[in-house]
Amino acid sequence: MKTLQQTKIMEGSSSSSTSGSKQQGLSSLARQLYTEGGIRAFYRGGLPLLMGGGLMRSAQFGVYHSSLDWMHSQFGRTKVLWWGCIDPQIVAAGFCGGIGRAMVESPFEIVKVRRQVQTTPIVVESVLEFLRTGAVATLARNGLLFSSFVVYMDLARKADVFFVDSHFLMGGICASMAWFTVWPLDVVKSRIQSGQFDNRKMRHLLADIWHSGHLYRGIVPGITRSFISNGSSMVVYKYVETQLRQIQSKPS
C-alpha cells in the first residue's frame, strides 16, 4: 500500500505531475485492493523482497562493518565528533553500507514497484537504461538511510535510552527514524520506478512532491512495515552474530 500511495494518482489527474492531484487515503486504498484481489493483493510484489531481503541486509551490514574496521585501522578511532555527538566515521561507513545494499537491491526494487503498481514490466536494455530507472535514486536513498540508521543507533547507545537493551525496539525505532529522515527520496524513487511519470528526472519529481505536499506520502504503512520488519531483522541478526562468535571462539 505504501508504494501505491506514493505513485497512484486518481483519475482526472495527470500522471506526469503531482501538483493539485487527489490521491487515495489509506482506508480507501485498502478496500480497493481487497475488492480487486482479496488478501493476495496485499502481497503483490512480495516475491522480489523475499528473494532479495537477506542479500540486501547482509550487504549493508557487511560493507558497513568492513568500512568501519578499515577506517579504524587507517586513521584510528574518531577523536572529534560532529556537534559533540555524531561520529563522522560511522556516518561514512553507514553511507558505504547503504551503497552496498543499493547495488543488490536496485533490480529487486524495480521489479517490486512495477509489480505493485501493475505497469508494463521493465526491460533493461543497457546499463544506462538500468541507471535511469531508479538505480541512482535508490543509491542516494539507501546511502542516507543506512547512514541515518547506524547514527541513530550509536546516539541511542550513548544516551542509554530505555530501548537500548531490546534488539527488537532498537532496530524498529532507529530504522523508523531513519526512514522518516529520507522518506521524500523514497517517494521519488518509487515514482521513477513506477514508469508512470514520463521518465521525469529526480530533481523535478522532488520539486513536484515539495510543491504538492506529498513529501511524506505513504509514510504510515511504510513506517509500520519498517518497525516490524527491521525490529525482527535485528533480533535475528544479533542472534546469528552471537552464535557465529561462539563458534569462532571454540578451540579447534
C-alpha positions as CSV (number, residue, x, y, z in Angstrom):
1,M,0.0,0.0,0.0
2,K,3.0,2.3,0.6
3,T,4.1,2.1,-3.0
4,L,0.6,2.7,-4.3
5,Q,0.1,5.7,-2.1
6,Q,3.4,7.1,-3.3
7,T,2.7,6.6,-7.0
8,K,-1.0,6.3,-7.8
9,I,-2.9,9.3,-8.9
10,M,-6.7,9.3,-9.0
11,E,-8.5,9.6,-12.4
12,G,-8.7,13.0,-13.7
13,S,-5.2,14.0,-12.8
14,S,-2.1,14.0,-14.9
15,S,0.4,11.2,-14.2
16,S,3.3,13.4,-15.1
17,S,2.7,15.9,-12.2
18,T,1.5,15.6,-8.7
19,S,0.5,19.2,-8.3
20,G,-3.1,19.5,-7.5
21,S,-3.8,15.8,-7.8
22,K,-6.0,13.9,-5.5
23,Q,-4.7,10.6,-4.0
24,Q,-6.4,7.8,-2.2
25,G,-6.4,7.6,1.6
26,L,-5.1,4.5,3.3
27,S,-8.5,3.0,4.2
28,S,-10.0,3.5,0.7
29,L,-6.9,2.1,-0.9
30,A,-7.0,-1.0,1.4
31,R,-10.7,-1.5,0.4
32,Q,-9.9,-1.2,-3.2
33,L,-7.0,-3.7,-3.0
34,Y,-9.2,-6.2,-1.2
35,T,-12.1,-5.8,-3.6
36,E,-9.8,-6.3,-6.6
37,G,-7.7,-9.2,-5.4
38,G,-8.6,-10.3,-1.9
39,I,-5.8,-10.9,0.6
40,R,-3.4,-11.9,-2.2
41,A,-3.5,-8.3,-3.4
42,F,-1.7,-7.1,-0.3
43,Y,1.2,-9.4,-1.0
44,R,1.7,-8.3,-4.6
45,G,5.4,-7.7,-5.3
46,G,6.4,-9.6,-2.2
47,L,8.5,-12.2,-4.1
48,P,11.3,-9.8,-5.0
49,L,11.5,-8.7,-1.4
50,L,11.6,-12.4,-0.2
51,M,14.3,-13.3,-2.7
52,G,16.5,-10.2,-2.1
53,G,15.8,-9.3,1.6
54,G,18.5,-11.4,3.1
55,L,21.1,-10.4,0.5
56,M,20.3,-6.7,1.0
57,R,20.7,-6.8,4.7
58,S,23.9,-9.0,4.5
59,A,25.4,-6.5,2.1
60,Q,24.6,-3.4,4.2
61,F,25.9,-4.7,7.4
62,G,28.9,-6.5,5.8
63,V,30.0,-3.4,3.9
64,Y,29.3,-1.2,7.0
65,H,31.5,-3.2,9.4
66,S,34.2,-3.7,6.8
67,S,34.3,0.0,6.1
68,L,34.3,1.0,9.7
69,D,37.1,-1.5,10.5
70,W,39.2,-0.2,7.6
71,M,38.8,3.4,8.8
72,H,39.8,2.5,12.4
73,S,42.9,0.7,11.1
74,Q,43.9,3.5,8.8
75,F,43.0,6.6,10.8
76,G,42.3,5.4,14.4
77,R,39.1,6.0,16.2
78,T,37.3,9.3,15.9
79,K,38.5,11.9,18.3
80,V,36.4,14.9,17.2
81,L,32.6,14.4,17.0
82,W,30.3,16.5,14.9
83,W,28.2,18.7,17.2
84,G,29.7,16.8,20.1
85,C,27.8,13.6,19.5
86,I,27.9,12.3,15.9
87,D,30.9,10.1,14.8
88,P,31.8,11.0,11.2
89,Q,33.4,7.6,10.7
90,I,30.0,5.9,11.5
91,V,28.3,8.3,9.1
92,A,30.8,7.4,6.3
93,A,30.7,3.7,7.0
94,G,26.9,3.8,7.1
95,F,26.8,5.5,3.8
96,C,29.1,2.8,2.3
97,G,26.8,0.2,3.8
98,G,23.8,1.8,2.2
99,I,25.5,1.9,-1.2
100,G,26.4,-1.8,-0.8
101,R,22.7,-2.6,-0.2
102,A,21.6,-0.5,-3.1
103,M,23.8,-2.4,-5.5
104,V,22.0,-5.5,-4.6
105,E,18.5,-4.0,-4.0
106,S,18.0,-1.9,-7.2
107,P,17.0,-4.8,-9.6
108,F,14.6,-6.3,-7.0
109,E,13.1,-2.8,-6.2
110,I,12.3,-2.1,-9.8
111,V,10.5,-5.4,-10.2
112,K,8.7,-5.0,-6.9
113,V,7.4,-1.5,-7.7
114,R,6.3,-2.4,-11.2
115,R,4.5,-5.5,-9.8
116,Q,2.8,-3.5,-7.1
117,V,1.5,-0.7,-9.5
118,Q,0.9,-3.3,-12.3
119,T,2.6,-1.3,-15.0
120,T,4.4,-2.7,-18.1
121,P,7.3,-5.0,-17.0
122,I,10.7,-3.3,-17.2
123,V,13.1,-4.3,-19.9
124,V,16.7,-3.4,-19.2
125,E,18.5,-2.8,-22.5
126,S,21.7,-1.3,-21.2
127,V,23.5,-0.1,-18.1
128,L,22.3,3.5,-18.8
129,E,18.7,2.3,-19.0
130,F,19.1,0.5,-15.7
131,L,20.5,3.6,-14.1
132,R,17.7,5.7,-15.5
133,T,15.0,3.5,-14.0
134,G,15.6,4.5,-10.4
135,A,19.0,3.0,-9.5
136,V,20.5,6.4,-8.8
137,A,17.6,7.3,-6.6
138,T,18.0,4.0,-4.8
139,L,21.7,4.6,-4.3
140,A,21.0,8.1,-2.8
141,R,18.2,6.9,-0.6
142,N,20.0,3.9,0.7
143,G,23.2,5.7,1.4
144,L,21.4,8.3,3.6
145,L,19.0,5.7,5.0
146,F,21.6,3.3,6.4
147,S,23.9,6.1,7.5
148,S,21.0,7.6,9.5
149,F,20.1,4.2,10.9
150,V,23.6,3.5,12.3
151,V,24.0,7.1,13.6
152,Y,20.6,6.8,15.5
153,M,21.7,3.5,17.0
154,D,25.0,5.0,18.1
155,L,23.3,8.0,19.6
156,A,20.8,5.7,21.4
157,R,23.7,3.7,22.9
158,K,25.5,6.9,24.0
159,A,22.3,8.3,25.6
160,D,21.5,4.9,27.1
161,V,17.8,5.3,26.2
162,F,15.2,2.9,27.5
163,F,15.1,0.6,24.4
164,V,18.8,0.1,24.0
165,D,18.8,-3.4,25.6
166,S,16.0,-4.6,23.3
167,H,17.2,-5.7,19.9
168,F,13.6,-5.5,18.5
169,L,12.9,-2.0,19.8
170,M,16.4,-0.8,18.9
171,G,16.1,-2.0,15.3
172,G,12.5,-1.0,14.9
173,I,12.7,2.5,16.4
174,C,16.0,3.5,14.8
175,A,15.0,2.2,11.4
176,S,11.7,4.0,11.5
177,M,13.5,7.3,12.4
178,A,15.9,6.7,9.5
179,W,13.1,6.1,7.1
180,F,11.3,9.2,8.3
181,T,14.6,11.1,7.6
182,V,14.8,10.0,4.0
183,W,11.2,9.4,3.1
184,P,11.0,12.1,0.4
185,L,13.7,10.3,-1.5
186,D,11.8,7.1,-1.2
187,V,8.7,8.8,-2.7
188,V,10.8,10.0,-5.7
189,K,12.4,6.6,-6.1
190,S,9.0,4.8,-6.2
191,R,7.7,7.3,-8.8
192,I,10.7,6.9,-11.0
193,Q,10.5,3.1,-10.9
194,S,6.7,3.0,-11.4
195,G,7.0,4.2,-15.0
196,Q,4.0,6.4,-14.6
197,F,5.7,9.8,-14.5
198,D,7.0,10.2,-18.1
199,N,10.6,9.4,-17.1
200,R,10.9,12.7,-15.3
201,K,14.2,13.4,-13.6
202,M,14.8,13.0,-9.9
203,R,15.1,16.8,-9.2
204,H,11.9,17.5,-11.0
205,L,10.0,14.9,-9.0
206,L,11.4,16.1,-5.8
207,A,10.2,19.6,-6.6
208,D,6.8,18.2,-7.5
209,I,6.3,16.4,-4.2
210,W,7.5,19.5,-2.4
211,H,5.0,21.8,-4.0
212,S,2.2,19.3,-3.8
213,G,2.7,18.4,-0.2
214,H,3.4,14.8,-0.9
215,L,6.9,14.6,0.7
216,Y,5.6,12.0,3.2
217,R,3.0,10.3,1.1
218,G,2.6,6.6,2.2
219,I,4.5,7.2,5.5
220,V,2.0,5.4,7.7
221,P,2.2,1.9,6.0
222,G,5.9,2.4,5.4
223,I,6.8,3.2,9.0
224,T,4.6,0.4,10.2
225,R,6.3,-2.1,8.0
226,S,9.7,-0.7,8.8
227,F,9.2,-1.0,12.6
228,I,8.1,-4.7,12.4
229,S,10.5,-5.9,9.7
230,N,13.6,-4.1,11.0
231,G,12.9,-4.9,14.6
232,S,12.6,-8.6,13.7
233,S,15.6,-8.5,11.4
234,M,17.7,-7.0,14.2
235,V,16.7,-9.8,16.6
236,V,17.7,-12.4,14.0
237,Y,20.9,-10.6,13.1
238,K,22.1,-10.3,16.7
239,Y,21.2,-14.0,17.4
240,V,23.2,-15.2,14.3
241,E,26.1,-12.9,15.2
242,T,26.2,-14.3,18.7
243,Q,26.1,-17.9,17.5
244,L,28.9,-17.3,15.0
245,R,31.1,-15.6,17.6
246,Q,30.6,-18.5,19.9
247,I,31.6,-21.0,17.2
248,Q,34.7,-19.0,16.3
249,S,35.8,-18.7,20.0
250,K,35.7,-22.5,20.5
251,P,39.1,-24.2,20.3
252,S,39.5,-26.3,17.2
